[in-house]
């Protein structure tokens, strides 16, 4: 299993090459966001790969089976993510095999960004620290428009599932990879709707997130549900040193029909997630 996981996970990113290719620029905060993400993922990847290599050696009797390695070995047998990995990881409730696949997908997403430049659409679930990406996008808009960043808010436009050919929008960004818990997305009407029987989660199509001045917000709050966006279905976290929650990302305004008001969906406990548990 350690050999299989090692084959799935690439090595650490070359930060010196990335620094040369994506220098710090006043007009492009995404360069800084990318480098910060790579730093965090490098720390995680090095920890994961080192323990996987040592597990292989421990099985052969080449190194001593420490407490941490035993935790990883037990995780392989019970398909549970070891606490050593969780200590340097992003929030995740996935079992070990799913966690490794998810980590590999995130690394591929970032690797494509490094090789080909900033993508047209951003997999919001793929970020280690999602809030830094959102702040970077707001910062780009604030500097371009010469506005104070603390006066800006996000507005949202959910795109149709049939859309495939995305182009970089003039303002804001297109994000994807969000799930909704407690309801489903009605693509025909473009609103939140009742879940289908025995279907707990539904995916939301690509969303165009548009920065806007808070005083000029065109949104009619009566026709929208303020949905919290969490990283995991646990729906709880702790405040980090940055002042951000380790689980809560932001509040999203999703359209609702006139049939049910916001309180109806609030009682249902409807919330959005960046990842599922499996």
N, C-alpha and C positions, 0 to 999 in steps of 0.2 A: 504493500500500500504506500509506503514512503517513496518507493521508486516511481509509482504511478503519479503521486502528487507532485513530485519533483519535475516530472516530465510536463505536467500541466502548467506549472508556474515558471515564468521567465525570471531572469536574474534582476538585480537592482538597476535602476536607470543611471545613465551617465550624466550627472548633474553639471559637470563642467561643459560638456557639449551643449546641453540645454541652455545654460547661462549665456553661451556665445550666440546661440541661435535665437533666443528670446530674451534680449536685454530689457532692463527696466525702462519703461517708456511712460511719459505723463499721460499720453492719450490712449494707452492700451493696458488696462489693469489686469487683463486676462493672463498676460505674461507672468506677472507676479503670482497670481492664483495658481497657475500651472506649476510653477517651481515649488510653491508651498505644498501642493498636493503630492508632488514627486518625493519631497523630503519625508512626508508622513508615510507614504507607501513604501519607500525604501526601508525605513525602520521596521515596518511590519514584515516585508518580504524577507529581509535578512534574518529576522527572528524565526520565521516559519521555515525557511530553507535550511538554516543551521540545525534546527531541531530534527528536521526530517533526515538530514544527512547523518546526524549523530544516532538516530534511532537505527538506521541501517548498520552502523558500526557496532552499536550495542548488541544487536541481535547476533552479530558475528563474534562478539566477545572482545572487540578491539578497544572499546571505551567502557567506563563504568556507567551503569544504569542509574542516573541521578533521579531525584524526586520529580524534577521537571520533565525529564524524558519518560519517566513512568506514567506521568499524567498524560503525555501525548500518546503513549502506547495504549493506555486504557481508553483514551478518546477514539483511537482507531478501532478498538474492539467493540465499543458501545456506540460509535458514530456520534460522539459528542465533542464539540469544539473545546480544546483544552484551555484552562484559565491563563496559562502563559501567553497564548496567542491573544486572548481577549484583553489582556493588560495593555497591549500596544495596538489594539484594533479599533476599527469603527464599530458602532453598536450593531449587533447582529444576533438573531435568535436561531439562525440556521444550524442544522446538524453539520458534522465535520465535512462530509463529502460535498454537500451543497455549498458550504462556506468556501471550500477550496475552489469550486467551479465559479462562484460569485467573485472571489478575489481575482481569479484569472481573467474573467470578463472585464473587470474594472481596469486591470493592468493593460489589456488589449485596447480598451477605449482611450486610455491616456497615451499609449504607444502610438496609436494612429494620429492623435493630436500632435505629438512630438514630431512625427515623421512628415505629416502632410499639412500642418498648421491647424488653427482653431476650426472646429467643425461647424457646419451650418446649423445643426441641431445638437443640443447638449443632453446627454443621458444624466439627468439630475441625480439618479440613484447611484451613479458611479463615483461620486465625490466622497472623499474621506470627511471633509468638513464643508458641508453644503452651504452653510451661511457665508463662507468666504467668497464662493462663486457668486451668490446673489448680491453681496455687497460690492464686489468687483464690477458687476454689470451696472449697478446703480451709479457707481463712481465714474464709469465711462460716460454715462448719460449726463451726469452732473457737470463733468468737466467740459463735455462737448457743448452743453447748453448754458454754461456759466451760471449754474444754480447751486444753492446749498444742498448737500446730500440729505440733510435731516428733514428737508421739506418734501422729499419724494416718497411716493408709495407705489405699490405694484397694482396694475389692473390686468385682467386675464381674458383671453379669448380662446376658447376650446375649438380646435380645428376638427374638420370631418375626418373620420377614419379612412375614407377612400383617398384622401390626399397623400401623395407620395413624393412629388417633385418639389422639395422645399428649397427656397432661396433665402439667403441671409436677409432678415428684415431690416428696414432703415433704422428702426428704433427697437430696443429691447432684444429679446432672444426667444428662440423656440426650444422648449424643453419637453422631455418625454420620460417614460418609466415610472409613472405615478399610478397607484392603485387606490380604489375607493372601498372602504369597509362600511357595511351597514346599508348600502344602497348600490345602484348601478348607474352607468351613464347611458342615457337614451340618445343615441347618435342622430336619430331622425328629428326629434324635437329640440335637441341641443340643451337638455336639462337633466337634473338628477331625477331618477325614477325608482320605483320599488324594485328590490332585488328579486331575481327569479328564485323559485323554490330550490333549496339545498345548494345555492351558490353564495358563498360567503363574501367573495371579493370579485371586483370587476376592474378592468384596466381602463384608464382614461386616455383618450387619444392625445396627440401632440397639442401642446398649449403654447400660445404666443403670449409671453409675459411682457407687458409694456410698462415702462416707468412713466409716472405722471406726477405733476405737482398736486399735493394734497388738497390745496385750495381750489383746484380745477378738476377734481375728480368727477367724471360724468356718470358714474355708476349709480343706478337706482337701487339703494340698499334693500328695498322691499322685495325685489325680484331676485335676490341672491342669498345664498347660504354661506355664512362665514365658516369654512371648514378648516380645522387645524391640519397641518401636514406634519406627520411624525416619520422618523426613520424606521421604527419597528412597531409591531402591533402591541408592544408592552405599554405604549402611550405614557411613559414616565421616564424621567431622566434626572440628572443633577446639573446644577449650574457650574460651568467650567470657569476658569480664570478670565476668559474673554467676556464673560457676562452672558454667554449663550447657553442654552440647554443642550445637553448631550443627546437629546432625543427630539425635542420640538424644533421644527425648522422655521415655519411661518404660518400665517393664516391666509387661506386662499378663498377668493370669492367665486363661487360656482353658481350658475343660473338655476333657478327653480321655477316650476310651473305655478300658476295661480291656484291650482287645486290644493296644494299644501303650502303652508307658510314656513318660515324659518324655524319656528318653535317645534313643528312636527318632526323635522329632520334632526333637530337638536336632541329631542327625546329619544330618537332612534340611535343616538350616539354615532352619527355618521362622521367619519374622519378619513383623511387621505394618508397613504403610506408610501414610502419610497421603495420598500422591499417587503416581501412576504416571508413566512417562517420556514418554508420548505425549499 
